[in-house]
């Protein structure tokens, strides 16, 4: 019981330090560039399936260098191969995007 109390107090006392560390990290961390290349394409043959990927750095291909290496394009390629279909893919990603940005993307694309 006493150890649990000590852990709880330690946790609450360490929160301000963790918050300061987080703010400093956010300010000083290196931001990798988004992937370069076309943001839409087609892969595979057969019946056409449309794939729209919306989101943050994962969708933008941060760290991959080229859009062709990003998760949405790799997924589209695997889907085309697995389902023997043609996949028309498009990525709409932004490094550091928040849910507010995603909502704006959906609204803009719906028009």
Backbone as a printed PyTorch tensor [residue, N CA C, xyz], in Angstrom:
tensor([[[  0.8230,  -1.1920,   0.0000],
         [  0.0000,   0.0000,   0.0000],
         [  0.8690,   1.2590,   0.0000]],

        [[  1.9300,   1.2420,   0.8140],
         [  2.8040,   2.4080,   0.9060],
         [  3.5680,   2.6210,  -0.4010]],

        [[  4.0240,   1.5180,  -1.0280],
         [  4.7340,   1.6320,  -2.3030],
         [  3.8350,   2.2310,  -3.3890]],

        [[  2.5920,   1.8570,  -3.3760],
         [  1.6460,   2.3910,  -4.3560],
         [  1.4640,   3.8960,  -4.1620]],

        [[  1.3910,   4.3390,  -2.9290],
         [  1.2540,   5.7620,  -2.6220],
         [  2.4970,   6.5240,  -3.0800]],

        [[  3.6580,   5.9700,  -2.8330],
         [  4.9130,   6.6110,  -3.2430],
         [  4.9790,   6.7300,  -4.7630]],

        [[  4.5660,   5.6900,  -5.4710],
         [  4.5540,   5.7270,  -6.9370],
         [  3.5920,   6.8020,  -7.4500]],

        [[  2.4380,   6.8970,  -6.8640],
         [  1.4600,   7.8990,  -7.3010],
         [  1.9830,   9.3220,  -7.0680]],

        [[  2.5420,   9.5540,  -5.9140],
         [  3.0920,  10.8770,  -5.6120],
         [  4.2350,  11.1910,  -6.5750]],

        [[  5.1050,  10.2120,  -6.8150],
         [  6.2120,  10.4050,  -7.7570],
         [  5.7180,  10.7270,  -9.1520]],

        [[  4.6770,  10.0420,  -9.5740],
         [  4.1060,  10.3020, -10.8880],
         [  3.6330,  11.7440, -10.9960]],

        [[  2.8420,  12.2000, -10.0350],
         [  2.2880,  13.5500, -10.0830],
         [  3.3750,  14.6150,  -9.9660]],

        [[  4.4090,  14.3430,  -9.1980],
         [  5.5010,  15.3070,  -9.0680],
         [  6.3450,  15.3970, -10.3350]],

        [[  6.3970,  14.3190, -11.1040],
         [  7.2180,  14.3220, -12.3240],
         [  6.4940,  14.9090, -13.5390]],

        [[  5.2060,  15.1160, -13.4620],
         [  4.4520,  15.6320, -14.6110],
         [  4.9390,  16.9940, -15.1210]],

        [[  5.2020,  17.9710, -14.2490],
         [  5.6920,  19.2510, -14.7790],
         [  7.0120,  19.1120, -15.5370]],

        [[  7.9070,  18.2670, -15.0590],
         [  9.1870,  18.0510, -15.7410],
         [  8.9510,  17.3940, -17.0990]],

        [[  8.0820,  16.4100, -17.1410],
         [  7.7800,  15.7320, -18.4030],
         [  7.1350,  16.7010, -19.3980]],

        [[  6.2730,  17.5760, -18.9260],
         [  5.6280,  18.5520, -19.8060],
         [  6.6650,  19.5050, -20.3950]],

        [[  7.5840,  19.9820, -19.5710],
         [  8.6440,  20.8680, -20.0660],
         [  9.5320,  20.1620, -21.0800]],

        [[  9.8670,  18.9150, -20.8160],
         [ 10.6780,  18.1410, -21.7590],
         [  9.9420,  17.9790, -23.0850]],

        [[  8.6480,  17.7200, -23.0210],
         [  7.8600,  17.5660, -24.2380],
         [  7.8150,  18.8370, -25.0620]],

        [[  7.6330,  19.9630, -24.4060],
         [  7.6080,  21.2490, -25.1160],
         [  8.9600,  21.5480, -25.7590]],

        [[ 10.0300,  21.2700, -25.0340],
         [ 11.3670,  21.5040, -25.5830],
         [ 11.6190,  20.5940, -26.7860]],

        [[ 11.2560,  19.3450, -26.6650],
         [ 11.4380,  18.4020, -27.7650],
         [ 10.6540,  18.8360, -28.9970]],

        [[  9.4340,  19.2730, -28.7930],
         [  8.6070,  19.7140, -29.9130],
         [  9.2360,  20.8970, -30.6430]],

        [[  9.8780,  21.7760, -29.8810],
         [ 10.4900,  22.9640, -30.4560],
         [ 11.8080,  22.6600, -31.1600]],

        [[ 12.5640,  21.6810, -30.6790],
         [ 13.9130,  21.4460, -31.1940],
         [ 14.0670,  20.2170, -32.0810]],

        [[ 13.0750,  19.3580, -32.1170],
         [ 13.1960,  18.1160, -32.8950],
         [ 13.2760,  18.4070, -34.3930]],

        [[ 14.0600,  17.6210, -35.0810],
         [ 14.1910,  17.7450, -36.5270],
         [ 12.9350,  17.2230, -37.2010]],

        [[ 12.4070,  18.0030, -38.1180],
         [ 11.2400,  17.5700, -38.9050],
         [ 11.7380,  17.0340, -40.2270]],

        [[ 11.4480,  15.7820, -40.4910],
         [ 11.8280,  15.1810, -41.7620],
         [ 10.9020,  15.6860, -42.8590]],

        [[ 11.4180,  15.7800, -44.0860],
         [ 10.5790,  16.2630, -45.1890],
         [  9.5760,  15.1960, -45.6400]],

        [[  8.5070,  15.6760, -46.2420],
         [  7.5300,  14.7650, -46.8330],
         [  8.1430,  14.1310, -48.0780]],

        [[  7.6330,  12.9940, -48.4670],
         [  8.1360,  12.2800, -49.6390],
         [  7.8960,  13.0870, -50.9050]],

        [[  8.8030,  12.9470, -51.8430],
         [  8.6310,  13.6440, -53.1210],
         [  8.0370,  12.6880, -54.1510]],

        [[  7.3710,  13.2530, -55.1230],
         [  6.7610,  12.4500, -56.1820],
         [  5.2880,  12.7300, -56.3240]],

        [[  4.6850,  12.0340, -57.2650],
         [  3.2570,  12.1970, -57.5500],
         [  2.4160,  11.7270, -56.3720]],

        [[  1.3640,  12.4520, -56.0910],
         [  0.4650,  12.1260, -54.9760],
         [ -0.7100,  11.2580, -55.4160]],

        [[ -0.6960,  10.8030, -56.6420],
         [ -1.7490,   9.9020, -57.1170],
         [ -1.1640,   8.9990, -58.1920]],

        [[ -1.8140,   7.8750, -58.4010],
         [ -1.3360,   6.9430, -59.4080],
         [ -2.2370,   5.7340, -59.5340]],

        [[ -1.7890,   4.7880, -60.3320],
         [ -2.5470,   3.5680, -60.5940],
         [ -1.5810,   2.4010, -60.5490]],

        [[ -2.0420,   1.2780, -60.0080],
         [ -1.2470,   0.0540, -60.0500],
         [ -2.1810,  -1.1400, -60.2320]],

        [[ -1.6620,  -2.1720, -60.8680],
         [ -2.4250,  -3.3920, -61.0900],
         [ -3.3190,  -3.3360, -62.3100]],

        [[ -3.9600,  -4.4750, -62.5840],
         [ -4.8780,  -4.6190, -63.7120],
         [ -6.1460,  -5.3110, -63.2330]],

        [[ -7.2580,  -4.9940, -63.8870],
         [ -8.5330,  -5.6130, -63.5430],
         [ -9.5580,  -4.5580, -63.1920]],

        [[-10.5510,  -4.9730, -62.4080],
         [-11.5970,  -4.0500, -61.9850],
         [-10.9850,  -2.9320, -61.1460]],

        [[-11.4370,  -1.7040, -61.3530],
         [-10.8500,  -0.5500, -60.6750],
         [-11.4110,  -0.3680, -59.2710]],

        [[-10.4930,  -0.1690, -58.3310],
         [-10.8130,   0.1530, -56.9420],
         [-10.1600,   1.4940, -56.6460]],

        [[-10.8560,   2.3780, -55.9520],
         [-10.3110,   3.6930, -55.6090],
         [ -9.8630,   3.6940, -54.1580]],

        [[ -8.6730,   4.2580, -53.9250],
         [ -8.1150,   4.3390, -52.5800],
         [ -7.6970,   5.7750, -52.3150]],

        [[ -8.2850,   6.3910, -51.2990],
         [ -7.9220,   7.7310, -50.8740],
         [ -7.3630,   7.6220, -49.4640]],

        [[ -6.1330,   8.0780, -49.2900],
         [ -5.4890,   8.0330, -47.9780],
         [ -5.3610,   9.4530, -47.4400]],

        [[ -5.9820,   9.7110, -46.2970],
         [ -5.9330,  11.0170, -45.6350],
         [ -5.2130,  10.8710, -44.3070]],

        [[ -4.4020,  11.8770, -43.9520],
         [ -3.7860,  11.7960, -42.6400],
         [ -2.5660,  12.6590, -42.4520]],

        [[ -1.7080,  12.1810, -41.5650],
         [ -0.5460,  12.9530, -41.1570],
         [  0.7330,  12.4550, -41.8250]],

        [[  1.8170,  12.4200, -41.0910],
         [  3.1300,  12.1020, -41.6540],
         [  3.2070,  10.7120, -42.2700]],

        [[  2.4820,   9.7560, -41.7620],
         [  2.5130,   8.4060, -42.3320],
         [  1.9750,   8.4290, -43.7600]],

        [[  0.8880,   9.1530, -43.9670],
         [  0.2880,   9.2570, -45.2930],
         [  1.1510,  10.1120, -46.2110]],

        [[  1.7980,  11.1440, -45.6590],
         [  2.6490,  12.0350, -46.4490],
         [  3.9690,  11.3680, -46.8370]],

        [[  4.2690,  10.2100, -46.2730],
         [  5.4890,   9.4850, -46.6230],
         [  6.7410,  10.0230, -45.9710]],

        [[  6.5920,  10.6790, -44.8150],
         [  7.7580,  11.2220, -44.1130],
         [  8.7220,  10.0880, -43.7840]],

        [[  9.9740,  10.2980, -44.1380],
         [ 11.0060,   9.3050, -43.8620],
         [ 11.2390,   8.3090, -44.9860]],

        [[ 10.3880,   8.3140, -45.9970],
         [ 10.5520,   7.3510, -47.0850],
         [ 11.3200,   7.9190, -48.2670]],

        [[ 11.3330,   9.2320, -48.4100],
         [ 12.0290,   9.8550, -49.5250],
         [ 11.1710,   9.9860, -50.7690]],

        [[ 10.5380,   8.9050, -51.1620],
         [  9.7070,   8.8850, -52.3700],
         [  8.3060,   8.4030, -52.0210]],

        [[  7.3110,   8.9750, -52.6720],
         [  5.9210,   8.5890, -52.4340],
         [  5.7220,   7.0990, -52.7080]],

        [[  6.4270,   6.5670, -53.6980],
         [  6.2700,   5.1490, -54.0610],
         [  6.6160,   4.2120, -52.9030]],

        [[  7.4030,   4.6920, -51.9510],
         [  7.7870,   3.8750, -50.7960],
         [  6.8680,   4.0880, -49.5930]],

        [[  5.9190,   4.9980, -49.7060],
         [  5.0510,   5.3300, -48.5670],
         [  4.0260,   4.2220, -48.3200]],

        [[  3.4690,   4.2390, -47.1310],
         [  2.5080,   3.2130, -46.7280],
         [  1.2870,   3.1270, -47.6480]],

        [[  0.6480,   4.2380, -48.0200],
         [ -0.5370,   4.1130, -48.8860],
         [ -0.2310,   3.4720, -50.2390]],

        [[  0.9030,   3.8030, -50.8290],
         [  1.2400,   3.2400, -52.1390],
         [  1.6160,   1.7640, -51.9960]],

        [[  2.3220,   1.4250, -50.9380],
         [  2.6440,   0.0220, -50.6940],
         [  1.3690,  -0.7870, -50.4640]],

        [[  0.4310,  -0.1960, -49.7300],
         [ -0.8550,  -0.8580, -49.5100],
         [ -1.6100,  -1.0390, -50.8180]],

        [[ -1.6310,   0.0150, -51.6530],
         [ -2.3220,  -0.0640, -52.9470],
         [ -1.7160,  -1.1620, -53.8070]],

        [[ -0.3980,  -1.2700, -53.8210],
         [  0.2730,  -2.3110, -54.6040],
         [ -0.0810,  -3.7030, -54.0940]],

        [[ -0.0690,  -3.8630, -52.7670],
         [ -0.4150,  -5.1650, -52.1820],
         [ -1.8760,  -5.5130, -52.4460]],

        [[ -2.7530,  -4.5250, -52.3540],
         [ -4.1730,  -4.7470, -52.6260],
         [ -4.3940,  -5.1620, -54.0770]],

        [[ -3.7220,  -4.4800, -55.0020],
         [ -3.8510,  -4.8050, -56.4280],
         [ -3.3860,  -6.2320, -56.6970]],

        [[ -2.2880,  -6.6110, -56.0680],
         [ -1.7450,  -7.9550, -56.2760],
         [ -2.6390,  -9.0200, -55.6400]],

        [[ -3.0610,  -8.7690, -54.4160],
         [ -3.8560,  -9.7520, -53.6620],
         [ -5.2490,  -9.9440, -54.2600]],

        [[ -5.8720,  -8.8540, -54.7020],
         [ -7.2460,  -8.9080, -55.2070],
         [ -7.3320,  -8.9490, -56.7340]],

        [[ -6.1720,  -8.9680, -57.3980],
         [ -6.1120,  -8.9620, -58.8660],
         [ -7.0000,  -7.8580, -59.4370]],

        [[ -6.7560,  -6.6440, -58.9570],
         [ -7.5460,  -5.4980, -59.4000],
         [ -6.6310,  -4.3210, -59.7360]],

        [[ -7.2320,  -3.3180, -60.2840],
         [ -6.5240,  -2.0740, -60.5900],
         [ -6.8640,  -1.0960, -59.4730]],

        [[ -5.8600,  -0.5040, -58.8630],
         [ -6.0830,   0.4300, -57.7550],
         [ -5.6560,   1.8290, -58.1740]],

        [[ -6.6220,   2.7350, -58.1690],
         [ -6.3240,   4.1620, -58.3710],
         [ -6.1660,   4.7540, -56.9720]],

        [[ -4.9480,   5.1910, -56.6530],
         [ -4.6850,   5.7020, -55.3200],
         [ -4.3640,   7.1920, -55.3400]],

        [[ -4.6370,   7.8150, -54.2070],
         [ -4.3450,   9.2420, -54.0360],
         [ -4.0300,   9.4720, -52.5620]],

        [[ -2.9850,  10.2520, -52.2980],
         [ -2.6310,  10.5660, -50.9210],
         [ -2.8370,  12.0480, -50.6510]],

        [[ -3.3870,  12.3370, -49.5090],
         [ -3.5780,  13.7090, -49.0310],
         [ -3.0840,  13.7410, -47.5890]],

        [[ -1.7700,  13.8520, -47.4380],
         [ -1.1840,  13.8550, -46.1040],
         [ -0.3790,  15.1070, -45.8420]],

        [[ -0.2470,  15.4590, -44.5700],
         [  0.5260,  16.6230, -44.1730],
         [  1.2630,  16.2950, -42.8920]],

        [[  2.5620,  16.5330, -42.9070],
         [  3.3930,  16.2970, -41.7370],
         [  2.9070,  17.1480, -40.5660]],

        [[  2.6200,  16.5120, -39.4450],
         [  2.1620,  17.2240, -38.2600],
         [  0.6820,  17.5380, -38.2500]],

        [[ -0.0680,  16.9460, -39.1520],
         [ -1.5030,  17.2390, -39.2330],
         [ -2.2230,  16.7740, -37.9680]],

        [[ -3.2180,  17.5430, -37.5910],
         [ -4.0720,  17.1970, -36.4540],
         [ -5.4580,  16.8590, -36.9960]],

        [[ -6.3280,  16.3990, -36.1200],
         [ -7.6640,  15.9880, -36.5410],
         [ -8.4240,  17.1560, -37.1800]],

        [[ -8.1520,  18.3800, -36.7410],
         [ -8.7940,  19.5600, -37.3340],
         [ -8.4000,  19.6770, -38.7990]],

        [[ -7.1150,  19.4260, -39.0940],
         [ -6.6330,  19.4770, -40.4760],
         [ -7.2950,  18.3820, -41.2970]],

        [[ -7.4180,  17.1970, -40.7290],
         [ -8.0440,  16.0830, -41.4310],
         [ -9.5000,  16.4040, -41.7720]],

        [[-10.1950,  17.0200, -40.8390],
         [-11.5870,  17.4230, -41.0850],
         [-11.6430,  18.4180, -42.2460]],

        [[-10.6940,  19.3370, -42.2860],
         [-10.6320,  20.2990, -43.3800],
         [-10.3620,  19.6180, -44.7200]],

        [[ -9.4870,  18.5930, -44.7060],
         [ -9.2020,  17.8390, -45.9340],
         [-10.4750,  17.1770, -46.4480]],

        [[-11.2070,  16.5410, -45.5680],
         [-12.4370,  15.8450, -45.9700],
         [-13.4240,  16.8500, -46.5580]],

        [[-13.6100,  17.9790, -45.8760],
         [-14.5440,  18.9920, -46.3730],
         [-14.1200,  19.5270, -47.7240]],

        [[-12.8210,  19.7760, -47.9150],
         [-12.3200,  20.3040, -49.1860],
         [-12.4880,  19.2890, -50.3050]],

        [[-12.2150,  18.0240, -50.0380],
         [-12.3150,  16.9850, -51.0680],
         [-13.7680,  16.6490, -51.4070]],

        [[-14.6720,  16.8800, -50.4710],
         [-16.0810,  16.5730, -50.7080],
         [-16.7410,  17.5600, -51.6740]],

        [[-16.1270,  18.7200, -51.8440],
         [-16.7280,  19.7460, -52.7160],
         [-16.4730,  19.4830, -54.1600]]])
